[in-house]
């Protein structure tokens, strides 16, 4: 269990340092096997991901029962709903990375590039805005994700999932770099039109 908590702290620091989250925004979690079923380790509410300590990480079961001290992220139900629907997912990273979130606040969509795996659809999956922390967001995010590994939350942010937390975090970085490249492309094309 300590290994899982240490990984959450490490990944939290990394995504903060890469600018994928800022202030006290964003949250991550990992699933691991406990003596009585799956345990979810998740970052706390209202704490920056930049300097978490072992005692800050909250453990919950799949029913949302808190197993340790502290208060989990307000998005805990979203994480739990995803884990319940996706047995293949053991790591979730939810960011508010600037470029990808910029797309989430616009009418533009992020194109799916090869680094996401096989291209089955031209754009990343997205869902309409729901209030952060709401049951509606938890339900719609888990359904909207389907079998995808990335979901854009309109006017909110990004969810990346994978078989482990490290891979989910790498995907979050790739999503942001993809969004940045596409943003620059839009700007350059727009400038060319005006020259």
Secondary structure as UniProt FT lines:
FT   HELIX           2..17
FT   TURN            18..19
FT   TURN            23..24
FT   STRAND          27..34
FT   TURN            35..36
FT   STRAND          37..42
FT   TURN            45..46
FT   TURN            49..50
FT   HELIX           54..56
FT   STRAND          58..61
FT   TURN            62..63
FT   TURN            74..75
FT   HELIX           76..85
FT   TURN            87..88
FT   STRAND          91..95
FT   HELIX           98..104
FT   HELIX           114..116
FT   STRAND          125..127
FT   TURN            132..133
FT   HELIX           135..145
FT   TURN            146..147
FT   STRAND          150..153
FT   TURN            154..156
FT   STRAND          157..162
FT   HELIX           165..194
//
